Amino acid sequence: MDDTSIPPNPADDDSDAYVGLGAAEAEQRARQRGWGTVRCLPPDAIITMEYVAGRINFAVKDDEVVRCWRG
């Protein structure tokens, strides 16, 4: 079996690697790495604290990811 047949696993992804990327590039990379839901928010957005498996969150300022977290 070749490695391209194995789907990416978001659990193996390093969320710190997204900081500093442009918002569109970060979203595209996250989807390629298997994240089902990608959420982009302003840095100080008020959000609920529910954890959603398979979701990655980006705080975006001036089209740059300044913070990233799972759930």
GIURMO-V392146 format. One record per backbone hydrogen bond with DSSP energy under -0.5 kcal/mol. CO is the residue of the C=O (numbers start at 1). NH is the residue of the N-H. Records with the same first field share a line. If there is no record, write none. Layout:
# GIURMO-V392146
CO: NH ; NH
This chain:
# GIURMO-V392146
2: 5
3: 6
5: 7
8: 10
9: 12
10: 13
13: 15
14: 17
15: 18
16: 19
18: 21
21: 65
22: 26
23: 27
24: 28
25: 29
26: 30
27: 31
28: 32
29: 33
30: 35
31: 34
37: 56
39: 58
41: 60
42: 45
45: 47
51: 53
52: 55
54: 36 ; 37
55: 71
56: 39
57: 69
58: 41 ; 60
59: 66 ; 67
61: 64
63: 23
64: 61
65: 20
67: 59
69: 57
71: 52
